[in-house]
Amino acid sequence: MIKPETLFSEEDKKRIAEAVKEAETRTSGEIVPYVVGRSDSYPEAWLRGGSLFGFLVLFVFSVINIGTDWWLPFGIAEIGAMTVVAFGIGAALAAWVPTMRRAFIPDATEQQRVDERAAMAFLDEEVFLTRDRTGILIFLSLFERRVRILGDTGINELVKKEEWDEIVQIIVQAMKGGTPADGMLEAIWKCGHLLERRGVEIRPDDTNELDNRVRFSDK
């Protein structure tokens, strides 16, 4: 799995900070890019993986025993041991192989954990503390391959969900194409122009209330 800090080069990080700064010169919105390695550890995945592998072993031996005339050179003890080994293999694969782990996590569960982690990041970075409640969190979770954009109350009253979804897709497509920095830069640019069009105007005494840098977290 990609470590969040290595997703962007040092030059990319500078470009992202400059893009945030430039976007905020046209609007009172405060944009916070945030990248995490994963939104949850999904401890249930290894249990599901182990259970599936163990069940498959028992199922195969049951089918052979009931549906064929084969004489297997295994007793109950040997079959039990093989089931335990299969459980361990399935659990290890689900715990350590990201692709396998995702296979044992329902989409709804992934979405819920990403939503919860994004909300936590929104609070941790105090995106809600801007003067006019115009903070925006652009949240990217690498393991789940999901993006969330959270706007504060002063913005969500003006921007439709479909407009956020369009910006989300910009980052998703850039990640698929191997150009994450370009996707983040375009998303920031789109956020700035969207707020400008929606009348989130910059005040004469506007100050930079939140740091422009991209944030990273392994948890």
C-alpha positions in Angstrom: 0.0 0.0 0.0 1.2 3.5 -0.9 2.3 5.5 2.1 0.4 8.8 2.1 3.6 11.0 2.4 5.0 9.4 -0.8 1.9 10.1 -2.9 3.2 13.5 -3.8 6.8 14.7 -4.5 8.2 17.7 -2.6 7.6 19.7 -5.7 4.0 18.5 -5.9 3.4 19.5 -2.3 4.7 23.0 -3.0 2.4 23.2 -6.1 -0.6 22.1 -4.1 0.1 24.7 -1.3 0.4 27.4 -4.0 -2.8 26.2 -5.7 -4.7 26.5 -2.3 -3.2 29.9 -1.8 -4.2 31.1 -5.3 -7.8 29.6 -5.0 -8.2 31.5 -1.7 -7.4 34.8 -3.2 -10.8 34.8 -5.0 -13.0 33.5 -2.2 -13.3 33.4 1.6 -13.3 29.6 1.4 -10.4 27.8 3.2 -9.4 24.6 1.4 -7.7 21.7 3.3 -6.3 18.8 1.3 -5.9 15.7 3.4 -4.6 12.2 2.5 -4.7 9.1 4.7 -3.3 5.6 4.1 -6.5 4.0 5.2 -9.6 5.0 7.0 -9.8 1.9 9.2 -7.8 -1.3 10.0 -10.9 -3.5 9.3 -10.2 -6.1 12.0 -13.2 -8.1 10.8 -11.5 -8.8 7.4 -9.1 -11.5 8.7 -11.9 -13.3 10.5 -14.0 -13.4 7.3 -11.0 -14.5 5.2 -10.1 -17.3 7.7 -13.7 -18.5 8.0 -14.1 -18.6 4.2 -10.9 -20.6 3.6 -11.7 -23.0 6.5 -15.3 -23.5 5.2 -14.0 -24.3 1.7 -11.8 -27.1 3.0 -14.6 -28.6 5.0 -17.0 -28.2 2.0 -14.6 -29.9 -0.4 -14.0 -32.9 1.9 -17.8 -33.2 2.5 -18.6 -33.2 -1.2 -15.9 -35.8 -1.8 -17.1 -38.0 1.1 -20.8 -37.7 0.2 -20.8 -37.5 -3.6 -18.1 -39.9 -4.6 -16.8 -43.4 -3.8 -13.3 -42.2 -3.1 -11.5 -43.5 0.0 -9.6 -40.5 1.4 -6.5 -41.3 3.4 -7.5 -38.7 6.1 -9.3 -39.1 9.3 -11.3 -36.5 11.2 -8.1 -35.3 13.0 -6.2 -34.6 9.8 -9.2 -32.9 8.2 -9.6 -30.7 11.3 -5.9 -29.8 11.2 -6.1 -28.9 7.5 -9.2 -26.7 8.3 -7.2 -24.8 11.0 -4.3 -24.3 8.6 -6.7 -23.1 5.9 -8.2 -20.7 8.4 -4.8 -19.3 9.2 -3.9 -18.9 5.5 -7.1 -17.1 4.8 -6.8 -14.8 7.8 -3.1 -14.0 7.0 -4.0 -13.1 3.4 -6.9 -10.9 4.5 -4.7 -9.2 7.1 -1.6 -8.5 5.0 -2.6 -8.4 1.3 -4.6 -5.2 0.6 -6.4 -6.6 -2.4 -7.6 -9.6 -0.4 -8.6 -7.5 2.5 -10.7 -5.3 0.3 -12.4 -8.4 -1.0 -13.7 -9.2 2.4 -15.0 -5.7 3.2 -18.5 -4.7 1.9 -18.7 -1.5 -0.1 -21.1 0.0 2.4 -18.7 -0.7 5.3 -15.9 0.9 3.4 -18.0 4.0 2.6 -19.1 4.3 6.3 -15.5 4.1 7.6 -14.3 6.6 5.0 -17.1 9.0 6.0 -16.3 8.6 9.7 -12.6 9.2 9.1 -13.2 12.2 6.9 -15.4 13.7 9.6 -12.7 13.1 12.2 -10.1 14.8 9.9 -12.6 17.7 9.6 -12.6 18.1 13.4 -8.9 17.4 13.9 -7.9 20.1 11.4 -10.5 22.5 12.8 -12.0 23.2 9.4 -15.1 24.3 11.2 -13.4 27.2 12.9 -13.3 29.7 10.0 -15.0 33.0 10.6 -17.8 32.5 8.0 -17.9 28.6 8.3 -16.4 28.4 4.8 -13.9 25.6 5.2 -13.6 22.7 2.7 -11.9 19.4 3.4 -10.7 17.4 0.3 -10.2 13.9 1.8 -8.4 11.1 0.0 -8.3 7.6 1.5 -5.8 5.4 -0.4 -6.6 1.9 0.7 -10.3 2.3 0.0 -9.6 4.3 -3.1 -12.3 6.8 -2.1 -12.5 10.6 -2.0 -14.8 12.7 0.1 -15.3 16.5 0.0 -16.8 18.0 3.2 -17.9 21.6 3.2 -18.8 23.6 6.3 -22.3 25.0 6.8 -21.5 28.3 5.1 -20.7 26.4 1.9 -23.1 23.5 1.9 -26.0 25.9 1.8 -24.8 27.1 -1.6 -23.2 24.1 -3.3 -25.1 21.1 -4.5 -23.9 17.5 -3.9 -23.7 16.9 -7.6 -21.1 19.7 -7.9 -18.9 18.1 -5.2 -19.3 14.7 -6.9 -17.9 16.2 -10.1 -14.8 17.4 -8.2 -14.5 14.0 -6.5 -14.4 12.3 -9.9 -11.5 14.5 -11.0 -9.3 13.1 -8.3 -10.6 9.5 -8.8 -9.7 9.6 -12.5 -6.3 11.1 -11.8 -5.5 8.4 -9.3 -6.5 5.8 -11.9 -4.3 7.5 -14.4 -1.3 7.7 -12.1 -1.3 11.5 -11.8 -2.5 12.2 -8.3 -0.9 15.6 -8.0 -2.6 16.8 -11.2 -5.9 15.6 -9.9 -5.5 17.4 -6.6 -4.4 20.6 -8.3 -7.4 20.6 -10.6 -9.8 19.8 -7.7 -8.5 22.7 -5.7 -8.8 25.0 -8.8 -12.4 23.8 -9.3 -13.3 24.4 -5.6 -12.0 27.9 -5.8 -14.0 28.7 -9.0 -17.1 27.0 -7.7 -17.1 29.0 -4.5 -16.5 32.2 -6.5 -19.5 31.4 -8.7 -21.7 30.7 -5.7 -21.0 34.0 -4.2 -18.6 33.0 -1.4 -16.9 36.3 -1.7 -13.6 37.3 -0.1 -13.8 40.0 2.5 -11.5 43.1 2.4 -10.1 42.0 5.8 -9.8 38.4 4.8 -6.9 36.4 6.4 -5.5 32.9 5.8 -7.2 31.0 8.6 -6.0 27.5 7.8 -2.6 26.3 6.6 -2.3 25.8 2.9 -0.2 22.6 3.0 -1.5 19.2 2.2 -1.9 17.0 5.4 -1.0 13.3 5.7 -1.9 10.6 8.1 -1.1 6.8 8.3 -4.2 6.2 10.4 
